[in-house]
Amino acid sequence: MLLLASASPARRRLLEQAAISHRVQVSGVDEETIQDSAPTELVRRLAQAKAIAVQSQLKDDDIKAVIGCDSLFVFAGQVYGKPADSAQAVERWQQMRGSWGELHTGHCLLPGHGITSQEPRIACVTTRVLFADLSNHEIAAYVASGEPLRCAGGFALEGLGGSLVERLDGCFSNVIGLSLPLLRRWLSQI
């Protein structure tokens, strides 16, 4: 069984939809203490810290591996976390409309309890996202839904925001928070 070191309901849903047997244990890692100027390296470091924190508490022999993940959205060279408020969400969407951004997700797979033959795996998967050229009215309506305030980058591909994305270049599930193709490759090697 896989142990997901994440509080993300979207990541849990991805694993459920892919029929990957798992449980969840939140890492409790203080993300503010981990810094790196390169977004791709930062998400790898955060994912690794989360996986290590959960792995260190393992006592269950049923757990064969621990997966930690973390995502960051980058637009025009700037990291966009969750918008602080509706005004910031509107401002960001006005900048992003009709343009490309990048969603980086760090992944770290560590061996489960008592497994010594498995090597740790760490990777960052990047997906480019092209946003629709929305009107101010469309942006205001989306922000009023509240969804952008709960998501890194101010959009949820699996929610209402999915209809506001014109195209993806890369892994679809990565934008939701976990690259299922990468995880399947890693799990097949265990």
Buried (B, 14 or more C-beta within 10 A) or exposed (E): EBBBBBEBEBBBBBBEEEEBEBEBBEBEBEBEEBEEEEBBEBBBBBBBBBBBBBBEBBEEEEBBBBBBBBBBBBBEEEBBEBBEEBEBBBBBBEBBBEEBBBBBBBBBBBBBBEBEEBEEBBBBBBBEBBBBEBEEEBBBEBBEEEBBBEBBBBBBBBBBBEEBBEEBEBBBBBBBBBBBEBBEEBBEEB
